[in-house]
Amino acid sequence: MQDFVQHRTTMVDNQVRTCDVTNSDLLDALLSVPREAFVGADKQDFAYIDEDIALGNGRFLMEPAPFAKLVQACAIKSDDLVLDIGCATGYSSAVLSQLASMVIGVEQDDDLATKAETTLSELDYDNVAIINGSLNEGYAKEAPYDVIFIGGAIDEVPVAFFDQLKEGGRLVAVEGVGNSATAKLYTRTGDDVSGRKIFNCSIKLLPGFTKEVEFAL
């Protein structure tokens, strides 16, 4: 029988801490959330490896190290309202919920959204709500948000997301694919949103964020 508690400790010590993730609350969250509960039964033995894990329908559970670095960059506070875009089976929302006051997870895949709702309910993560809707629209009904976390690579951030940020709100996204991909932190100040590169990061793509091809004469 697998000792998943030990696997979580090993994951944090060998994969996460070694990537300059030092936020103690985040480390505690990663140690407490049972990653194995958010993958298929046939994948539980591999839930803590340093690779992306297929969840079905072309979606993946993000590798622990880049996930932790992206969450740390959000600088989440205990009274924050967080929007989790592409929450899949709910693992990211569960981790974020340990740092924030409330998390809204958005997932457009019906099967994954159902899995997220069921698992989060069974594990008593009662400060998470899962919305089954289009990823690239966000969720304006509960806006504005202190933090928007995008759980996969995209071509560019939709303007609608910036409109859903609070004053001083942060948005973390990975733009691009492969070696050219970068994690960026966007911050809203008044009507202006500024972004800066924070580190190189290659993760799996999220559907629905492909930039339209621009034709030049």
N, CA and C atoms as a LAMMPS dump frame, in Angstrom:
ITEM: TIMESTEP
0
ITEM: NUMBER OF ATOMS
651
ITEM: BOX BOUNDS ff ff ff
-5.0000000000000000e+02 5.0000000000000000e+02
-5.0000000000000000e+02 5.0000000000000000e+02
-5.0000000000000000e+02 5.0000000000000000e+02
ITEM: ATOMS id mol type element x y z
1 1 1 N 0.844 -1.202 0
2 1 2 C 0 0 0
3 1 3 C 0.879 1.252 0
4 2 1 N 0.504 2.196 -0.849
5 2 2 C 1.295 3.407 -0.984
6 2 3 C 1.19 4.301 0.255
7 3 1 N 2.312 4.887 0.657
8 3 2 C 2.33 5.864 1.746
9 3 3 C 2.297 7.247 1.102
10 4 1 N 1.079 7.738 0.841
11 4 2 C 0.942 8.994 0.113
12 4 3 C 1.416 10.192 0.928
13 5 1 N 1.329 10.11 2.254
14 5 2 C 1.841 11.201 3.086
15 5 3 C 3.343 11.354 2.883
16 6 1 N 4.041 10.236 2.849
17 6 2 C 5.486 10.274 2.607
18 6 3 C 5.785 10.764 1.198
19 7 1 N 4.96 10.359 0.236
20 7 2 C 5.15 10.816 -1.145
21 7 3 C 5.004 12.339 -1.24
22 8 1 N 4.047 12.891 -0.495
23 8 2 C 3.87 14.346 -0.506
24 8 3 C 5.095 15.037 0.081
25 9 1 N 5.615 14.498 1.158
26 9 2 C 6.813 15.077 1.774
27 9 3 C 7.992 15.028 0.815
28 10 1 N 8.163 13.897 0.153
29 10 2 C 9.257 13.746 -0.809
30 10 3 C 9.084 14.718 -1.978
31 11 1 N 7.854 14.862 -2.452
32 11 2 C 7.575 15.803 -3.546
33 11 3 C 7.98 17.219 -3.165
34 12 1 N 7.565 17.633 -1.971
35 12 2 C 7.87 18.991 -1.528
36 12 3 C 9.367 19.182 -1.322
37 13 1 N 10.011 18.225 -0.695
38 13 2 C 11.444 18.362 -0.397
39 13 3 C 12.319 18.278 -1.645
40 14 1 N 11.982 17.362 -2.557
41 14 2 C 12.876 17.087 -3.684
42 14 3 C 12.516 17.812 -4.974
43 15 1 N 11.253 18.201 -5.117
44 15 2 C 10.832 18.845 -6.357
45 15 3 C 10.516 20.328 -6.172
46 16 1 N 9.88 20.668 -5.056
47 16 2 C 9.351 22.025 -4.887
48 16 3 C 10.349 22.955 -4.202
49 17 1 N 10.856 22.556 -3.053
50 17 2 C 11.814 23.418 -2.349
51 17 3 C 13.052 23.7 -3.192
52 18 1 N 13.462 22.749 -4.004
53 18 2 C 14.669 22.904 -4.819
54 18 3 C 14.466 23.88 -5.973
55 19 1 N 13.231 24.323 -6.193
56 19 2 C 12.939 25.286 -7.27
57 19 3 C 12.644 26.67 -6.706
58 20 1 N 13.199 26.967 -5.551
59 20 2 C 13.077 28.296 -4.929
60 20 3 C 11.665 28.625 -4.485
61 21 1 N 10.889 27.613 -4.163
62 21 2 C 9.573 27.838 -3.564
63 21 3 C 9.764 27.824 -2.053
64 22 1 N 9.545 28.98 -1.419
65 22 2 C 9.853 29.138 0.002
66 22 3 C 8.66 29.569 0.84
67 23 1 N 7.532 29.873 0.216
68 23 2 C 6.361 30.328 0.954
69 23 3 C 5.853 29.204 1.862
70 24 1 N 5.899 29.417 3.159
71 24 2 C 5.588 28.351 4.105
72 24 3 C 4.124 27.908 4.03
73 25 1 N 3.214 28.847 3.812
74 25 2 C 1.802 28.478 3.709
75 25 3 C 1.549 27.617 2.472
76 26 1 N 2.208 27.94 1.391
77 26 2 C 2.08 27.141 0.17
78 26 3 C 2.663 25.75 0.371
79 27 1 N 3.815 25.676 0.997
80 27 2 C 4.427 24.364 1.262
81 27 3 C 3.513 23.523 2.141
82 28 1 N 2.905 24.136 3.133
83 28 2 C 1.97 23.407 3.999
84 28 3 C 0.762 22.908 3.202
85 29 1 N 0.277 23.737 2.275
86 29 2 C -0.863 23.343 1.448
87 29 3 C -0.509 22.146 0.575
88 30 1 N 0.676 22.174 -0.02
89 30 2 C 1.11 21.067 -0.868
90 30 3 C 1.296 19.781 -0.058
91 31 1 N 1.661 19.939 1.205
92 31 2 C 1.816 18.767 2.073
93 31 3 C 0.476 18.205 2.537
94 32 1 N -0.55 19.037 2.523
95 32 2 C -1.84 18.596 3.062
96 32 3 C -2.833 18.113 2.005
97 33 1 N -2.759 18.642 0.8
98 33 2 C -3.753 18.275 -0.228
99 33 3 C -3.375 16.937 -0.861
100 34 1 N -4.275 15.958 -0.829
101 34 2 C -3.976 14.627 -1.368
102 34 3 C -4.027 14.598 -2.89
103 35 1 N -2.91 14.831 -3.51
104 35 2 C -2.827 14.894 -4.972
105 35 3 C -3.391 13.63 -5.629
106 36 1 N -3.219 12.495 -4.97
107 36 2 C -3.672 11.227 -5.54
108 36 3 C -5.185 11.167 -5.719
109 37 1 N -5.926 11.968 -4.952
110 37 2 C -7.385 11.957 -5.039
111 37 3 C -7.898 12.641 -6.303
112 38 1 N -7.02 13.384 -6.983
113 38 2 C -7.443 14.179 -8.131
114 38 3 C -7.006 13.589 -9.465
115 39 1 N -6.528 12.342 -9.442
116 39 2 C -6.194 11.624 -10.675
117 39 3 C -7.009 10.347 -10.711
118 40 1 N -7.022 9.685 -11.851
119 40 2 C -7.742 8.427 -11.966
120 40 3 C -7.147 7.353 -11.078
121 41 1 N -7.954 6.365 -10.739
122 41 2 C -7.499 5.295 -9.854
123 41 3 C -6.263 4.6 -10.403
124 42 1 N -6.148 4.516 -11.727
125 42 2 C -5.002 3.853 -12.344
126 42 3 C -3.75 4.712 -12.347
127 43 1 N -3.881 5.981 -11.932
128 43 2 C -2.738 6.895 -11.931
129 43 3 C -2.28 7.264 -10.52
130 44 1 N -2.96 6.774 -9.505
131 44 2 C -2.663 7.219 -8.145
132 44 3 C -1.241 6.89 -7.707
133 45 1 N -0.722 5.766 -8.143
134 45 2 C 0.639 5.394 -7.757
135 45 3 C 1.679 6.351 -8.327
136 46 1 N 1.287 7.131 -9.348
137 46 2 C 2.225 8.039 -10.015
138 46 3 C 1.894 9.502 -9.75
139 47 1 N 1.034 9.755 -8.778
140 47 2 C 0.517 11.11 -8.553
141 47 3 C 1.595 12.104 -8.15
142 48 1 N 2.722 11.642 -7.632
143 48 2 C 3.739 12.556 -7.102
144 48 3 C 5.032 12.571 -7.915
145 49 1 N 4.987 12.011 -9.13
146 49 2 C 6.177 12.058 -9.965
147 49 3 C 6.363 13.465 -10.521
148 50 1 N 7.575 13.773 -10.965
149 50 2 C 7.87 15.115 -11.473
150 50 3 C 7.574 15.21 -12.97
151 51 1 N 6.335 14.877 -13.321
152 51 2 C 5.854 14.963 -14.695
153 51 3 C 4.384 15.366 -14.674
154 52 1 N 3.901 15.875 -15.817
155 52 2 C 2.472 16.117 -15.96
156 52 3 C 1.756 14.767 -16.017
157 53 1 N 0.553 14.721 -15.465
158 53 2 C -0.203 13.474 -15.434
159 53 3 C -1.478 13.644 -16.247
160 54 1 N -1.686 12.748 -17.215
161 54 2 C -2.863 12.817 -18.076
162 54 3 C -4.133 12.57 -17.264
163 55 1 N -5.117 13.438 -17.472
164 55 2 C -6.4 13.331 -16.787
165 55 3 C -7.515 12.891 -17.731
166 56 1 N -7.198 12.767 -19.012
167 56 2 C -8.199 12.432 -20.021
168 56 3 C -8.649 13.669 -20.77
169 57 1 N -9.228 13.44 -21.954
170 57 2 C -9.755 14.531 -22.785
171 57 3 C -8.7 15.591 -23.096
172 58 1 N -7.431 15.133 -23.179
173 58 2 C -6.354 16.045 -23.555
174 58 3 C -5.898 17 -22.468
175 59 1 N -6.283 16.76 -21.244
176 59 2 C -5.921 17.64 -20.135
177 59 3 C -4.97 16.937 -19.179
178 60 1 N -4.249 17.751 -18.378
179 60 2 C -3.2 17.211 -17.525
180 60 3 C -3.207 17.873 -16.153
181 61 1 N -2.731 17.111 -15.16
182 61 2 C -2.419 17.674 -13.853
183 61 3 C -0.987 18.179 -13.938
184 62 1 N -0.792 19.477 -13.678
185 62 2 C 0.51 20.102 -13.874
186 62 3 C 1.579 19.508 -12.961
187 63 1 N 2.769 19.392 -13.497
188 63 2 C 3.933 18.954 -12.726
189 63 3 C 4.084 19.815 -11.475
190 64 1 N 4.442 19.223 -10.326
191 64 2 C 4.446 19.96 -9.058
192 64 3 C 5.304 21.218 -9.036
193 65 1 N 6.519 21.168 -9.564
194 65 2 C 7.428 22.313 -9.429
195 65 3 C 6.926 23.57 -10.147
196 66 1 N 6.594 23.507 -11.432
197 66 2 C 6.086 24.727 -12.068
198 66 3 C 4.77 25.193 -11.47
199 67 1 N 3.925 24.257 -11.062
200 67 2 C 2.668 24.643 -10.421
201 67 3 C 2.944 25.457 -9.167
202 68 1 N 3.84 24.963 -8.321
203 68 2 C 4.143 25.66 -7.067
204 68 3 C 4.763 27.028 -7.323
205 69 1 N 5.64 27.134 -8.31
206 69 2 C 6.262 28.424 -8.616
207 69 3 C 5.222 29.439 -9.099
208 70 1 N 4.285 28.978 -9.914
209 70 2 C 3.246 29.872 -10.413
210 70 3 C 2.326 30.338 -9.284
211 71 1 N 1.962 29.415 -8.401
212 71 2 C 1.103 29.792 -7.278
213 71 3 C 1.83 30.76 -6.353
214 72 1 N 3.099 30.508 -6.082
215 72 2 C 3.863 31.409 -5.221
216 72 3 C 3.891 32.819 -5.802
217 73 1 N 3.996 32.917 -7.129
218 73 2 C 4.056 34.223 -7.786
219 73 3 C 2.762 35.013 -7.616
220 74 1 N 1.663 34.328 -7.318
221 74 2 C 0.378 35.006 -7.12
222 74 3 C 0.335 35.809 -5.82
223 75 1 N 1.209 35.485 -4.867
224 75 2 C 1.257 36.181 -3.575
225 75 3 C -0.132 36.246 -2.934
226 76 1 N -0.761 35.098 -2.8
227 76 2 C -2.137 35.026 -2.283
228 76 3 C -2.172 35.318 -0.791
229 77 1 N -3.146 36.126 -0.383
230 77 2 C -3.369 36.445 1.028
231 77 3 C -4.637 35.749 1.523
232 78 1 N -4.755 35.633 2.835
233 78 2 C -5.824 34.826 3.429
234 78 3 C -7.22 35.376 3.178
235 79 1 N -7.338 36.652 2.838
236 79 2 C -8.655 37.226 2.573
237 79 3 C -8.921 37.414 1.077
238 80 1 N -8.102 36.806 0.224
239 80 2 C -8.241 36.97 -1.222
240 80 3 C -9.347 36.101 -1.814
241 81 1 N -9.97 36.639 -2.856
242 81 2 C -10.883 35.881 -3.712
243 81 3 C -10.095 35.512 -4.962
244 82 1 N -10.025 34.206 -5.275
245 82 2 C -9.179 33.714 -6.357
246 82 3 C -10.029 33.049 -7.434
247 83 1 N -9.712 33.363 -8.687
248 83 2 C -10.327 32.696 -9.838
249 83 3 C -9.304 31.735 -10.42
250 84 1 N -9.658 30.458 -10.479
251 84 2 C -8.772 29.4 -10.956
252 84 3 C -9.268 28.933 -12.326
253 85 1 N -8.574 29.345 -13.375
254 85 2 C -8.99 29.033 -14.744
255 85 3 C -8.373 27.708 -15.188
256 86 1 N -9.238 26.764 -15.594
257 86 2 C -8.759 25.462 -16.034
258 86 3 C -8.426 24.563 -14.861
259 87 1 N -9.34 24.504 -13.907
260 87 2 C -9.07 23.758 -12.663
261 87 3 C -9.079 22.249 -12.851
262 88 1 N -9.56 21.76 -14.004
263 88 2 C -9.585 20.324 -14.31
264 88 3 C -10.292 19.532 -13.202
265 89 1 N -9.601 18.596 -12.563
266 89 2 C -10.244 17.775 -11.528
267 89 3 C -10.254 18.429 -10.153
268 90 1 N -9.72 19.647 -10.044
269 90 2 C -9.857 20.4 -8.8
270 90 3 C -8.645 20.482 -7.904
271 91 1 N -7.522 19.854 -8.296
272 91 2 C -6.348 19.891 -7.417
273 91 3 C -5.856 21.319 -7.19
274 92 1 N -5.741 22.077 -8.266
275 92 2 C -5.248 23.451 -8.117
276 92 3 C -6.157 24.266 -7.219
277 93 1 N -7.468 24.093 -7.38
278 93 2 C -8.425 24.828 -6.539
279 93 3 C -8.286 24.433 -5.076
280 94 1 N -8.029 23.147 -4.826
281 94 2 C -7.86 22.681 -3.447
282 94 3 C -6.641 23.342 -2.803
283 95 1 N -5.523 23.396 -3.528
284 95 2 C -4.319 24.023 -2.995
285 95 3 C -4.555 25.519 -2.778
286 96 1 N -5.133 26.176 -3.756
287 96 2 C -5.394 27.611 -3.647
288 96 3 C -6.329 27.917 -2.476
289 97 1 N -7.265 27.012 -2.224
290 97 2 C -8.23 27.229 -1.144
291 97 3 C -7.589 27.236 0.23
292 98 1 N -6.405 26.633 0.351
293 98 2 C -5.693 26.638 1.627
294 98 3 C -4.976 27.964 1.878
295 99 1 N -4.893 28.787 0.853
296 99 2 C -4.204 30.063 0.949
297 99 3 C -5.151 31.249 0.944
298 100 1 N -6.327 31.084 0.334
299 100 2 C -7.255 32.183 0.086
300 100 3 C -8.522 32.052 0.921
301 101 1 N -9.349 33.092 0.865
302 101 2 C -10.646 33.054 1.527
303 101 3 C -11.655 32.226 0.74
304 102 1 N -11.642 32.399 -0.603
305 102 2 C -12.592 31.714 -1.466
306 102 3 C -11.965 31.51 -2.836
307 103 1 N -12.271 30.358 -3.465
308 103 2 C -11.762 30.052 -4.795
309 103 3 C -12.931 29.699 -5.711
310 104 1 N -12.951 30.315 -6.887
311 104 2 C -13.885 29.953 -7.94
312 104 3 C -13.084 29.224 -9.008
313 105 1 N -13.368 27.942 -9.206
314 105 2 C -12.681 27.171 -10.225
315 105 3 C -13.537 27.066 -11.479
316 106 1 N -12.964 27.37 -12.626
317 106 2 C -13.694 27.297 -13.892
318 106 3 C -13.142 26.149 -14.732
319 107 1 N -14.045 25.291 -15.205
320 107 2 C -13.651 24.154 -16.036
321 107 3 C -14.716 23.918 -17.099
322 108 1 N -14.292 23.872 -18.359
323 108 2 C -15.263 23.728 -19.431
324 108 3 C -15.545 22.276 -19.807
325 109 1 N -14.659 21.354 -19.432
326 109 2 C -14.885 19.943 -19.71
327 109 3 C -15.878 19.39 -18.685
328 110 1 N -17.011 18.891 -19.162
329 110 2 C -18.079 18.431 -18.261
330 110 3 C -17.606 17.34 -17.305
331 111 1 N -16.868 16.36 -17.827
332 111 2 C -16.425 15.239 -16.991
333 111 3 C -15.459 15.706 -15.907
334 112 1 N -14.531 16.571 -16.285
335 112 2 C -13.555 17.056 -15.316
336 112 3 C -14.215 17.941 -14.26
337 113 1 N -15.167 18.772 -14.686
338 113 2 C -15.863 19.634 -13.731
339 113 3 C -16.644 18.807 -12.715
340 114 1 N -17.283 17.744 -13.186
341 114 2 C -18.026 16.858 -12.281
342 114 3 C -17.086 16.18 -11.303
343 115 1 N -15.937 15.707 -11.8
344 115 2 C -14.944 15.079 -10.933
345 115 3 C -14.453 16.064 -9.885
346 116 1 N -14.218 17.302 -10.304
347 116 2 C -13.746 18.326 -9.362
348 116 3 C -14.778 18.563 -8.266
349 117 1 N -16.018 18.763 -8.64
350 117 2 C -17.076 19.006 -7.65
351 117 3 C -17.178 17.862 -6.662
352 118 1 N -17.159 16.631 -7.183
353 118 2 C -17.314 15.452 -6.326
354 118 3 C -16.144 15.307 -5.363
355 119 1 N -14.933 15.403 -5.878
356 119 2 C -13.748 15.199 -5.043
357 119 3 C -13.612 16.29 -3.986
358 120 1 N -13.803 17.534 -4.381
359 120 2 C -13.684 18.644 -3.43
360 120 3 C -14.734 18.543 -2.329
361 121 1 N -15.931 18.108 -2.692
362 121 2 C -16.987 17.936 -1.692
363 121 3 C -16.643 16.803 -0.732
364 122 1 N -16.168 15.69 -1.267
365 122 2 C -15.819 14.54 -0.429
366 122 3 C -14.693 14.868 0.543
367 123 1 N -13.8 15.762 0.132
368 123 2 C -12.657 16.13 0.978
369 123 3 C -12.913 17.374 1.828
370 124 1 N -14.153 17.877 1.771
371 124 2 C -14.583 19.021 2.604
372 124 3 C -13.827 20.312 2.319
373 125 1 N -13.518 20.563 1.055
374 125 2 C -12.979 21.867 0.681
375 125 3 C -14.178 22.778 0.424
376 126 1 N -14.698 23.352 1.496
377 126 2 C -15.977 24.059 1.41
378 126 3 C -15.851 25.527 1.02
379 127 1 N -14.637 25.998 0.753
380 127 2 C -14.481 27.374 0.27
381 127 3 C -14.089 27.397 -1.209
382 128 1 N -14.53 26.36 -1.941
383 128 2 C -14.309 26.267 -3.385
384 128 3 C -15.645 26.061 -4.085
385 129 1 N -15.873 26.798 -5.16
386 129 2 C -17.042 26.594 -6.017
387 129 3 C -16.551 26.318 -7.429
388 130 1 N -17.087 25.283 -8.07
389 130 2 C -16.693 24.922 -9.42
390 130 3 C -17.765 25.388 -10.402
391 131 1 N -17.326 26.109 -11.429
392 131 2 C -18.217 26.597 -12.481
393 131 3 C -17.892 25.863 -13.771
394 132 1 N -18.904 25.25 -14.38
395 132 2 C -18.736 24.562 -15.658
396 132 3 C -19.013 25.587 -16.765
397 133 1 N -17.942 26.155 -17.321
398 133 2 C -18.109 27.187 -18.33
399 133 3 C -16.859 27.369 -19.164
400 134 1 N -16.915 28.232 -20.15
401 134 2 C -15.795 28.477 -21.061
402 134 3 C -14.609 29.074 -20.315
403 135 1 N -13.445 28.492 -20.534
404 135 2 C -12.252 28.953 -19.828
405 135 3 C -11.868 30.368 -20.218
406 136 1 N -12.005 30.706 -21.49
407 136 2 C -11.507 32.007 -21.952
408 136 3 C -12.429 33.173 -21.654
409 137 1 N -13.514 32.91 -20.908
410 137 2 C -14.407 33.994 -20.512
411 137 3 C -14.239 34.378 -19.045
412 138 1 N -13.5 33.558 -18.298
413 138 2 C -13.393 33.809 -16.86
414 138 3 C -14.739 33.572 -16.195
415 139 1 N -15.054 34.392 -15.181
416 139 2 C -16.362 34.284 -14.515
417 139 3 C -16.701 35.647 -13.934
418 140 1 N -17.309 36.47 -14.781
419 140 2 C -17.564 37.868 -14.418
420 140 3 C -18.56 38.011 -13.279
421 141 1 N -19.417 37.014 -13.09
422 141 2 C -20.478 37.123 -12.089
423 141 3 C -19.938 37.375 -10.691
424 142 1 N -18.802 36.801 -10.331
425 142 2 C -18.235 36.964 -8.991
426 142 3 C -17.067 37.95 -8.962
427 143 1 N -16.779 38.573 -10.1
428 143 2 C -15.672 39.537 -10.164
429 143 3 C -16.026 40.791 -9.355
430 144 1 N -15.016 41.567 -8.941
431 144 2 C -13.6 41.427 -9.296
432 144 3 C -12.85 40.492 -8.351
433 145 1 N -11.718 39.97 -8.84
434 145 2 C -10.908 39.015 -8.099
435 145 3 C -9.578 39.638 -7.664
436 146 1 N -9.099 39.179 -6.521
437 146 2 C -7.77 39.585 -6.072
438 146 3 C -6.691 38.904 -6.894
439 147 1 N -6.957 37.65 -7.268
440 147 2 C -5.986 36.85 -8.016
441 147 3 C -6.704 36.041 -9.088
442 148 1 N -6.111 35.994 -10.271
443 148 2 C -6.558 35.069 -11.321
444 148 3 C -5.37 34.173 -11.657
445 149 1 N -5.583 32.874 -11.512
446 149 2 C -4.549 31.875 -11.789
447 149 3 C -4.972 31.087 -13.023
448 150 1 N -4.11 31.019 -14.018
449 150 2 C -4.413 30.298 -15.251
450 150 3 C -3.575 29.022 -15.281
451 151 1 N -4.248 27.89 -15.202
452 151 2 C -3.561 26.619 -15.006
453 151 3 C -3.144 25.888 -16.252
454 152 1 N -2.557 26.612 -17.193
455 152 2 C -2.055 26.015 -18.423
456 152 3 C -1.529 27.105 -19.325
457 153 1 N -0.761 26.717 -20.329
458 153 2 C -0.175 27.696 -21.232
459 153 3 C -1.221 28.246 -22.197
460 154 1 N -1.094 29.534 -22.524
461 154 2 C -2.005 30.202 -23.439
462 154 3 C -1.196 31.071 -24.397
463 155 1 N -1.848 31.505 -25.483
464 155 2 C -1.166 32.42 -26.406
465 155 3 C -1.112 33.827 -25.832
466 156 1 N -2.236 34.29 -25.313
467 156 2 C -2.289 35.61 -24.706
468 156 3 C -3.467 35.67 -23.745
469 157 1 N -3.408 36.576 -22.79
470 157 2 C -4.466 36.728 -21.794
471 157 3 C -5.629 37.505 -22.414
472 158 1 N -6.847 36.966 -22.343
473 158 2 C -8.005 37.715 -22.838
474 158 3 C -8.191 39.025 -22.065
475 159 1 N -8.558 40.073 -22.777
476 159 2 C -8.782 41.374 -22.147
477 159 3 C -9.842 41.273 -21.054
478 160 1 N -10.826 40.39 -21.244
479 160 2 C -11.903 40.232 -20.262
480 160 3 C -11.363 39.85 -18.89
481 161 1 N -10.241 39.138 -18.857
482 161 2 C -9.661 38.752 -17.571
483 161 3 C -9.163 39.966 -16.795
484 162 1 N -8.555 40.9 -17.49
485 162 2 C -8.06 42.095 -16.822
486 162 3 C -9.216 42.916 -16.257
487 163 1 N -10.356 42.89 -16.953
488 163 2 C -11.54 43.596 -16.466
489 163 3 C -12.099 42.966 -15.192
490 164 1 N -11.733 41.697 -14.936
491 164 2 C -12.235 40.982 -13.764
492 164 3 C -11.274 41.047 -12.578
493 165 1 N -10.199 41.82 -12.714
494 165 2 C -9.243 41.994 -11.619
495 165 3 C -9.609 43.198 -10.749
496 166 1 N -9.42 43.055 -9.453
497 166 2 C -9.567 44.186 -8.537
498 166 3 C -8.406 45.161 -8.684
499 167 1 N -8.568 46.322 -8.122
500 167 2 C -7.458 47.255 -7.975
501 167 3 C -6.352 46.561 -7.175
502 168 1 N -5.16 46.524 -7.72
503 168 2 C -4.053 45.834 -7.065
504 168 3 C -4.058 44.334 -7.279
505 169 1 N -5.03 43.839 -8.066
506 169 2 C -5.143 42.408 -8.307
507 169 3 C -4.005 41.876 -9.165
508 170 1 N -3.716 40.573 -9.002
509 170 2 C -2.636 39.923 -9.731
510 170 3 C -3.174 38.812 -10.612
511 171 1 N -2.592 38.669 -11.778
512 171 2 C -2.905 37.569 -12.683
513 171 3 C -1.609 36.906 -13.096
514 172 1 N -1.546 35.584 -12.96
515 172 2 C -0.353 34.839 -13.34
516 172 3 C -0.711 33.882 -14.47
517 173 1 N 0.066 33.931 -15.542
518 173 2 C -0.181 33.087 -16.708
519 173 3 C 1.131 32.702 -17.357
520 174 1 N 1.123 31.58 -18.066
521 174 2 C 2.255 31.177 -18.9
522 174 3 C 1.854 31.419 -20.345
523 175 1 N 2.624 32.249 -21.031
524 175 2 C 2.328 32.589 -22.413
525 175 3 C 3.356 31.932 -23.337
526 176 1 N 2.844 31.221 -24.353
527 176 2 C 3.729 30.564 -25.303
528 176 3 C 3.899 29.086 -24.987
529 177 1 N 4.628 28.411 -25.865
530 177 2 C 4.858 26.975 -25.699
531 177 3 C 6.341 26.662 -25.852
532 178 1 N 6.746 25.516 -25.301
533 178 2 C 8.122 25.067 -25.444
534 178 3 C 9.122 25.997 -24.779
535 179 1 N 10.321 26.056 -25.344
536 179 2 C 11.406 26.835 -24.748
537 179 3 C 11.164 28.335 -24.766
538 180 1 N 10.237 28.787 -25.608
539 180 2 C 9.959 30.224 -25.699
540 180 3 C 8.895 30.681 -24.703
541 181 1 N 8.311 29.746 -23.96
542 181 2 C 7.225 30.085 -23.038
543 181 3 C 7.765 30.783 -21.792
544 182 1 N 7.001 31.764 -21.31
545 182 2 C 7.401 32.488 -20.105
546 182 3 C 6.219 32.678 -19.174
547 183 1 N 6.481 32.607 -17.894
548 183 2 C 5.475 32.948 -16.887
549 183 3 C 5.484 34.453 -16.714
550 184 1 N 4.282 35.047 -16.671
551 184 2 C 4.176 36.495 -16.523
552 184 3 C 3.231 36.843 -15.384
553 185 1 N 3.578 37.908 -14.696
554 185 2 C 2.751 38.437 -13.617
555 185 3 C 2.178 39.774 -14.072
556 186 1 N 0.848 39.847 -14.085
557 186 2 C 0.152 41.082 -14.431
558 186 3 C -0.448 41.681 -13.16
559 187 1 N -0.377 42.996 -13.047
560 187 2 C -0.933 43.701 -11.893
561 187 3 C -1.785 44.858 -12.376
562 188 1 N -2.954 45.024 -11.751
563 188 2 C -3.845 46.124 -12.135
564 188 3 C -3.667 47.312 -11.192
565 189 1 N -3.472 48.49 -11.784
566 189 2 C -3.407 49.743 -11.039
567 189 3 C -4.349 50.729 -11.72
568 190 1 N -5.476 51.006 -11.081
569 190 2 C -6.481 51.847 -11.723
570 190 3 C -7 51.182 -12.974
571 191 1 N -6.975 51.901 -14.083
572 191 2 C -7.417 51.341 -15.353
573 191 3 C -6.283 50.689 -16.134
574 192 1 N -5.097 50.71 -15.57
575 192 2 C -3.929 50.179 -16.268
576 192 3 C -3.55 48.8 -15.734
577 193 1 N -3.11 47.947 -16.646
578 193 2 C -2.59 46.634 -16.272
579 193 3 C -1.185 46.505 -16.846
580 194 1 N -0.234 46.241 -15.98
581 194 2 C 1.158 46.07 -16.423
582 194 3 C 1.579 44.626 -16.208
583 195 1 N 2.419 44.132 -17.101
584 195 2 C 2.896 42.758 -16.998
585 195 3 C 4.398 42.678 -17.075
586 196 1 N 4.94 41.689 -16.399
587 196 2 C 6.39 41.474 -16.471
588 196 3 C 6.693 39.976 -16.454
589 197 1 N 7.752 39.617 -17.14
590 197 2 C 8.21 38.233 -17.139
591 197 3 C 8.798 37.889 -15.778
592 198 1 N 8.45 36.705 -15.258
593 198 2 C 9.001 36.32 -13.96
594 198 3 C 9.935 35.109 -14.033
595 199 1 N 9.686 34.188 -14.957
596 199 2 C 10.626 33.094 -15.181
597 199 3 C 10.214 32.312 -16.427
598 200 1 N 11.138 31.558 -16.975
599 200 2 C 10.821 30.666 -18.089
600 200 3 C 10.015 29.491 -17.564
601 201 1 N 9.015 29.074 -18.328
602 201 2 C 8.144 28.003 -17.832
603 201 3 C 7.416 27.365 -19.005
604 202 1 N 7.604 26.063 -19.17
605 202 2 C 6.929 25.326 -20.239
606 202 3 C 5.94 24.341 -19.62
607 203 1 N 4.64 24.555 -19.876
608 203 2 C 3.599 23.675 -19.348
609 203 3 C 2.623 23.339 -20.463
610 204 1 N 1.702 22.423 -20.197
611 204 2 C 0.734 21.993 -21.196
612 204 3 C -0.243 23.126 -21.535
613 205 1 N -0.692 23.126 -22.786
614 205 2 C -1.622 24.143 -23.256
615 205 3 C -3.015 23.959 -22.674
616 206 1 N -3.701 25.082 -22.454
617 206 2 C -5.127 25.075 -22.153
618 206 3 C -5.887 25.301 -23.454
619 207 1 N -7.024 24.63 -23.649
620 207 2 C -7.802 24.851 -24.873
621 207 3 C -8.539 26.183 -24.827
622 208 1 N -8.749 26.753 -26.017
623 208 2 C -9.6 27.932 -26.125
624 208 3 C -8.901 29.262 -26.051
625 209 1 N -7.554 29.265 -26.029
626 209 2 C -6.824 30.527 -25.9
627 209 3 C -5.899 30.793 -27.081
628 210 1 N -6.174 30.165 -28.214
629 210 2 C -5.322 30.36 -29.381
630 210 3 C -5.521 31.733 -29.965
631 211 1 N -4.437 32.441 -30.171
632 211 2 C -4.487 33.772 -30.739
633 211 3 C -4.855 33.688 -32.215
634 212 1 N -5.776 34.555 -32.624
635 212 2 C -6.181 34.573 -34.014
636 212 3 C -5.031 35.063 -34.884
637 213 1 N -4.881 34.402 -36.038
638 213 2 C -3.804 34.763 -36.962
639 213 3 C -4.09 36.141 -37.555
640 214 1 N -3.084 37 -37.515
641 214 2 C -3.216 38.328 -38.079
642 214 3 C -2.569 38.379 -39.455
643 215 1 N -3.317 38.859 -40.426
644 215 2 C -2.808 38.928 -41.785
645 215 3 C -2.327 40.344 -42.083
646 216 1 N -1.175 40.41 -42.695
647 216 2 C -0.624 41.716 -43.069
648 216 3 C -0.483 41.782 -44.588
649 217 1 N -0.856 42.902 -45.131
650 217 2 C -0.76 43.096 -46.59
651 217 3 C 0.643 43.571 -46.962
